[in-house]
Amino acid sequence: MYEIIARPENYQIDHLVNGTGTGNIEIPAKDREDWAKEIKAFSEKIYKLADKSKQLSELFSGEHAISATPASLKTLKIQLFTINDRLKNAIEIAGKLELDIVEK
């Protein structure tokens, strides 16, 4: 048997807004290498997320009983909807970035 004990007060929604100047600069090789490492780390996090979602799906589709308080269940639903919305936004942003990185 499992119990969901997620508490609403333990979750927050953070919005990050980044802005910089509009003048073009050439990105130095060292900075590009650093960005490449960050992007690779990002994709590794996506793979970890996929693994976690598969585990959660297997838990819910399994035969084990699962109980939760209404607040915990609501918190779980809100967090899953939040993840889904942010993934949708991330995919849209990635698509825009793909279009915005063009060969000159």
PyMOL commands that set and color helices and strands:
alter all, ss='L'
color gray80, all
select helices_A, chain A and resi 8-10+29-61+70-100
alter helices_A, ss='H'
color red, helices_A
select strands_A, chain A and resi 2-4+66-68
alter strands_A, ss='S'
color yellow, strands_A
deselect
rebuild
show_as cartoon
